[in-house]
Amino acid sequence: MVSYEYIAGFFDGEGYIQLGIRSPGGHSRSPYYLTISMANTHRGVLDEIQKMTGGVVRFYPSKRLNVKSHYRLALYTRQALNFIKAVQPYLIVKKEEADLAIAFYEHIESTSYYFNHGCKKMTEKELKIRHEFWTKMRVLNGNQGKFHLHNLSLKSV
């Protein structure tokens, strides 16, 4: 069995925290969602982590000669949040992303828009708040585009 300290170190090097956006329509509860994933060419380490955290391990065959086939462990929504909370005290590289993901999920749970089914329609203001979280995560993940980290603050959310 691996420790959460080990998992945090592995995740710092091989993991990814994402706030994604779903396409409009379908059975989606919210257009914004939380997911984490980590990849490796050795399935055994991901299986050990999965025993403690849950999630799904999938195989991804290589589509290019210079890229190895690999396995990926993915956790979504509540499982992703529980994972982040368990490893967050030990993270170094992904600490800011983890803090933002926790703030995002706590914000969602604090609103009456947590689930679209049976609840009132999400306001434009709420959609804007969730989009700000998404934008901040993109910046932290290095997908900055025209955004600059110094212009973004958790306090504005």
N, C-alpha and C positions, 0 to 999 in steps of 0.2 A: 504494500500500500504506500502511496506517495503522500507527502504532506502538502498543506496549502502553501507553505513557503516554497516548496519545490515547484508546485503548479504555477505560482505567481512568477517565479523566475523563468519558467518555460514560456508562460504566456507573454511576459515582457519581450521575449525574443521572437516568438513564433505566432503571436496572437494578434487579433484585430477586433476592435470595438466599433460597431456601426450603428448609427441611427439611419435607418432606411426610409424610403418613401414608397408606398404601394401605389399602384395604378388606381385611378378612380374606378368606382363600381365594384362589383363582386361582393363577397361577404365580409370584407375587411371591417374590423372594429374601429380602427383609426388609420388615417393615411400614414402615420409615422410609427415606426416600430424599432425595438432594440434587439440586436443580435450580437453575439460574439462568436468568433471562430479561431481555431488554431490549426496549423497544418504541419505535417512532417512526413518524411518518407518511411518512417518506422511506425507501423500501426500499434505496436505493443504499448508504447508510452501513451498514446491517445486513448487506448482501451483502459489503461489504469486510471487516467484522469476521468474518463467517462463513468467509471464505477463510483467515483465520489461525487460527480457533478451532474450526471445525466447527460442528455443531449444525444446527438446522432453522429456516428462516424461513417463517412462515405469515402469511396475510392474515386480518385480523379486521374484517369489515364492521361499520359502526356500526349499533347497534340503537336509538339515541336521537338525536333531532335536535341536541342540544347536545354530542354526542361525535363526534369524527372517526373515520373508519375508520383502521386502523393496521396495521403489520406488527410481528411479534414474533419475535425470535431466541431459541430455547431450547436449552439444553444440559443433559444429564442425567448423573448419577453420575460416572463417570471423566472424561468430557469437561468436566463442570462443575467438578470438582476441579482439573483441569489449567488451566482458564481462571482460576479463582480464584488459583491459585498464581502464574500469569503476571502478573496485574494487581495482586495484593495489595501489593507494595511501593509502588505509586503511588496506592493508594486513600486517600481522606480520609474521606468520608461513610460508606462501607460497610466500613471497616477492621475494626471489631469483629465484624460479621457474617461477614466473610471469615475472620477468625481462628477463630471458632467453627465454621464449616463445615469448615475444615481439621482442627481438633481432632476433630470428629465423624467425618469420614471416616477419619482415622488410627486412631481408637478402633475403628471397625468392622473395619478391616483387621487390627488386632492381636488380634482374637478368633477363636475357632474357629467363631463363628456368622456369619462373613462371608457365606456363602451357606447358605440352609436346605437346598437339595438336596444330599443325601449327607452332611450334617453333623448333629450332634445338635440336638435341639430347643432353641430359645432359652429360657433360664431367665427366671423372673420378674424376677430381679435385673438381667439384661441388658436386658430390655424397659424396666425402670424407668430405667436409665442412658440409653438412647436417647430415652426420653420426656423426660428432663430436658434433653437437648440441644434437642429440639423446642420445649420450653417456653421455654428461653432465647432461641432464635431468634425465637419469636413476640414476646417482649418487645422484642428489639432492632428488630424490624420494626414496632413500634408497635401490635401486636395484644395489648395487655397484659391486657385484661379485668381480672380480680382480682389478677393477678400484679404484683409491683413489682421493678424491676431491682435495687435495692439489696439485695434478699434472695437474689439468685442469684449464684453464683460459679463460674467455670470450675474452681476448685480442688476443688469438691465432686464433679466428674464423674470 
